[in-house]
Amino acid sequence: MVTNEKRIEEITLENIKNGEVTLFQLNEIYNKMGFVFIADSGKFTHIKKERKH
């Protein structure tokens, strides 16, 4: 099986804006780094860091 998936370390904001990142990869970034990706109408709008209390 050949895949074009990028490693987390290779993902850029442009990849996210262009929709070249899977939900699985975004979830992995969230789990490792705590970043939340905000979208509106299916388009990426911004990133925020989740605060842990």
FENNORFEN-V905510 format. One line per field, one symbol per residue. ss: DSSP state (H for helix, E for strand, C for the rest). phi: phi as a letter, one per 40 degrees, with the letter a starting at -180 (. if undefined). burial: b if it has 24 or more other C-alpha atoms within 12 Angstrom, else e. A space follows every 10 residues. Layout:
ss = ???
phi = ???
burial = ???
This chain:
ss = CCCCCCCHHH CCHHHHHCCC CCHHHHHHHH HHHCEEEEEE CCEEEEEEEC CCC
phi = .bbbcccdcc cbccdcccgc bccccccccc ccbgcbbbbb fgbcbabbcc cbc
burial = eeeeeeeeee eeeeebeeee beeebbeebe eeeeeebeee eeeeeeeeee eee
